Amino acid sequence: MKNNMEGNENLDSELFEHFQFKADKGQEPLRVDKYLMNRIENSSRNKIQIAAKNGSIFINEQIVKSNHKVKPGDLVKVMFTHPPYENLLVGEKMSLDIIHEDKNLLVVNKPAGLVVHPGHGNYNGTLLNGLIHHFDNLPQNKDGRPGLVHRIDKDTSGLLVVAKDEKSMTNLAKQFFLKTSKRKYYALVWGILADEKGTINKRLARDPKNRLIMSVPEDNESGKSAITHYKVIERFNYVTLIECQLETGRTHQIRAHMKHIGHPIFNDSRYGGDKILKGTIFNKYKQFVLNSFKLIPRQALHAKSLGFIHPVSKKELNFECNLPDDFEQCLEKWRNYSSL
């Protein structure tokens, strides 16, 4: 996009779109800096205001200041003179926990805290940077991210499959789209689930008040279909270890579904699980929970198993990985507490 608007010091320089949002029909007039803070991960009001001061924020193709009000139907864009950093992929030396590898694909055990691919606020040090360093000519997916068939959140640990050629990429992506791949997660959730197993069949969409999280729409018609099957693995006094099997793979699916049924994932700050939601009022218990949070300073969610049909040999492959140390230590602490 070429910019020819008066008053912009970057006149005639090429601008690259980094973010685009269309305001909902029910959008209340809201300052554009506040509007963008609710939609861009790892952003701050100060950064957004600097971008506005530099003429990088547009509403309906016009440069606006940070106090400009966003109204229903407005098209909001953030434009810079450099391409998005996620498009400037550079290989970085990194230790990868590879569970399986052949000439067509690999399965990697991602540690918690490692971002899968570059994005706003995480421009390097991601799993994808490490993969590019290790492997030449990884195929591009539809989003331009080499090798990636699916992803898991930064603070979720566990298994990912990565394609090493175009045919494998297409085949594996189709398996995930058609829901024939098998994915099981372990999650520690707040509260005692009434049933030993169950299914959550609730559509998910961006939360209208906080665009960084997903929620079940009030009409249960908008959004995308999302189905999570769960079963109880182990019960403690005020938390429960469950296994979740995904029938669909929506953003934050398990996290949003468990919050919806009143059982947020333990220490999930984005979905309200980082507070004491169940238990006693005694200071000793409060300290116990705070110490447990310190043991696992992230959501207690782990992609434990992954199954799919090999794109070339057509053999069924199934992989499992153990819970990481922080998860195991937290469980052991709860076991000891609940046995008192």
N, C-alpha and C positions, 0 to 999 in steps of 0.2 A: 504494500500500500504506500503510495506517495502522499506526502502531506504538503498541501499548498495553502495552509490557513495563515492569515495575517497574525503577526505578533508572536509566532513560534520561532525561537532562535534556531531550531533545527530545520528551517525552511529548506524544502527540496531534498532533505535527507530521507532515506527509506526508513519507514517505521515497521516494526514487527509486533504483531498482536500477541500478548502474553496471556490475557484473560478477557473473556467476554461473558456478560450476563444480561439476560432480559428480565426486567422487573415484572413481578407477578401482577395480575389484574387487581388484586387486593392490596397492593403495596401502599402503605401509608407514606406520605412525604417524609423522606429521611435524608440527612446529610450524606453525600456520596462517600466521605471517609468512613463513617459508621457502617454504611451499607457494605462497603468492600471488606471491612474488618470481619464481618460475619460470613464472608464467602471465600476468603483467601487464607489458606492454612499458613501458619508461621508468620503472619503479617502483624504489623503494629500500626497504631494510628499515626505515629511519627513518620514511619516509612511511607505510608500512603499520602500524608500531607506533603512530604518532600516530592513525591511523584507528581502530585497535583501542581505544586509550585513550579516544577520543571516542564509543565505542559504535557504530561503523559497520560492524563485521564480525560476520556472523551465520553460525552453523552449525546447520542444521536448524531455522531460524527463531529461534534463541536467540543473544543477544549473547554473544560470547566474548572473552577476552583474547588477546594475541598469542602466549602460550605454549601455548594450547589445541592439542591434537594432532588433526590431520585423520585420519580413519579411512576404510576402504573404504565407498563408498556415501554418504558425507556430502555434503550440499548446502551449498556455501559461497557466501555472497553478500556483496558490498560495497555498502552502502546509504548515501546521503547525503541531506541535506535540499534539495539543488538538483538539477535535471535534469542528465543527462550533458551536458558542454560541447558535444559534437558535435551536440546537438539545438538549441543556441542559435547558429544560423548567422547570421553578420553579414558583409555584403559589405565587402571591402577593396580599395582601389585597388592594382592590380598590373599589371605589364607581362606580357602573354601572347604567346607565339610561336605565332600562329594560322596553320596551314599552309593550311587550307581552311575556308570558311564559306558556308553558304547558309541559307535560312529554316528548315530542318529540323534541321540539325546543324552541328557544327564539329569539326575535327581540330586538336589542339594538340600542340606539341612540348614536353614537360615537361622542365625541366632537372633534373639530379641534385641531391639535397638538398631538393627541394620535396615536401612531403607532399601526397598527393592529397586527402584529406579529414580533418577534425578527428577526434581520438581521444585516448586517454589520453596526456598529456604533450605533445600538439600541439593546442592549442585554437584557434589562429588562425594566420594567415599561410600557409594551405594553398591549393592550387589551387582548391578549391571556394569558398573565401572570395573569391578573385579572379573566379571565374566568376559568382558571385552579384552582384558589383559591376558586371560588364560586361553581364549579361543579366537581364532581368526574367522572372519566372514560369517558371523552368526546371521541368520535370516531376520529380516525386519517383519514385525507384526503390523497390524493395520494402524497402530499409533506410532510407528517408527521406532519401536523399542526392540532391539535385537534379541532374539531367542525367547522372549517372554510369552508364555501361553496363558498364564494366570499370575496373580500376585497375592501376597498376604501383607497385612498391616505392619508398619515399622516395629511396633512393640509386641507383635505376635511372633512366636518362634515356630519352626517346623518346616515341613517338606514342600518343595517346589520342583516342578519338572520344567526343563529348559530344552528347547529344540535346537538342533545343530544344522539343520538343512531345511529348505523351503517345503519339501514334501511332508516332513515330520511336523513342521509348524502348522501347516494347513490341516493335517489329519488330527493332531492333538487338539487344536482349537475347535474343530468340529465336535470332538468327543465332549469337550467341556460345554459347548453350546447345546448339544443334544442331551446333556445331563447323564451321559453313560460313564463318566469318570466317577471314581469313588473317593470321597474325602471325609475323613473323620478327625474331629478335634476333641481335645480334652479341655474342659473349662471348670474352674472353681467359681461357683456362683453364691451369692448371698441368699440365705433362707433355706428352709426345708421344703423341697418339692413334694406336693401331695401324692403324686403318682410315681411309680417306678419308671415309667416311660411315657412319652407323649409326642405329639406333632404340633408345631406352630406353623399355621398356614395363613400368613398375614402379609399383604403387600407392603412394600417399603418405598419411601420417597425421601428426598431431601426435606429435613425439618423446616417448616416455614419460618420459624423464629431463629433457628441456628443452622445455617446451611452447611456447617462442618460435620453435622451428624445426620443419621438416617432415623426415620420414625414411621410408625404405621399411620397412614392418612386417616382422618376422621371419617371420610366417606367410604374407606376401604375399597375404592374403585380406581383412584389415581395411583401413580407409582407403578412398580413392577412386581410381578408375582415372586414370592419368596417362601420357601418351604424348608423348615429345619426339623429333623427328627432328633429326639434326645432320649437318653436313658441314664438312670442313676448308677454310678460306679461305687461311690462311697459316701456315707453320710457322717457329718460331724455335728457338733452342737448347734451351730448357727450358720454353717455354710455346707454346700454339697458339691462333691466332685461328679461331673456328668460327662458323658460322651455325646457329642453332637455329630450327626451325619447330614451333610448338605445335599439337598436335592437340587437347589439352585445356588448360584454363587454371587449374590449381590454384595455391594459395598457394605462393610460392617454388619453383615447379616446376623451372625450369632450374637454380637454385642447388642444390636438394636432389638432383636427378638427377645432376648433374655430380659432386657430392661422392660419391654412391653408387658411381659407376664409377671413382672414384679420381682425378678431375680437377676439384678445386674451382675456382671462379672466382677469378681473380687479385684479391687484396686484399679478399676477401669475409670480413669479420671474424666474421660469425655462423656461417659454414660452414667455418671453418678455412683460408681462402685468404689470410689476412694474415700467414702465416709463409713462410719459404723452404722449399718442399716439394721442389724439384728443383734440381739444379745442383752446383757445386763447393763445396769448403770454404774456398776462398781468401777473404781479407778484402776483396779488391778486388771480387769478385763479390757478396759480402754487401752492400757499400756501394752497388753498382749497383742491386741489388734494392730496398734501402731508399729510394734516390733515386727509383726507379720508383713505389714506393708513395706517395711524396710528390706525384708528378705526378698520380696518380689516387687521391685519398684516399677511396675507396669501391669497391664491387664493380665490376669492369669488365664491365658489362652494359648494353646499349642496345637499346631497342625500335625497330629500324631501319625496318621497313615494316609497313603495315597495309592490309588489303583487305576490302571488304564490298560488299553490294548496297545501293544507296541505297534507303531505306525508302519513298520516294514515286515517284521517277523510275524505279526498278528497274534503273538502270544500274550496272554494276560499277565501283567506285571503288578505286583503288590509290594509296597514298601512300608516299613514302620521305623520310627525313631523314638528313643526314650525321652521322657520328660527332661528338660534341662535342670541343672542344679538348683537354680532359684525356685523353680516350681516345686521340685521334690522337697526342698528344705521347708518351704511354706506348708506343704501337706503334712510333713512329719511334725511340725510344730502344732498344727491343728489336731493331729492324731493324739499327740501327747496331752493336749489340753482337754480333749473330749473324753479321754479315758480316766481323768481325775475323778 
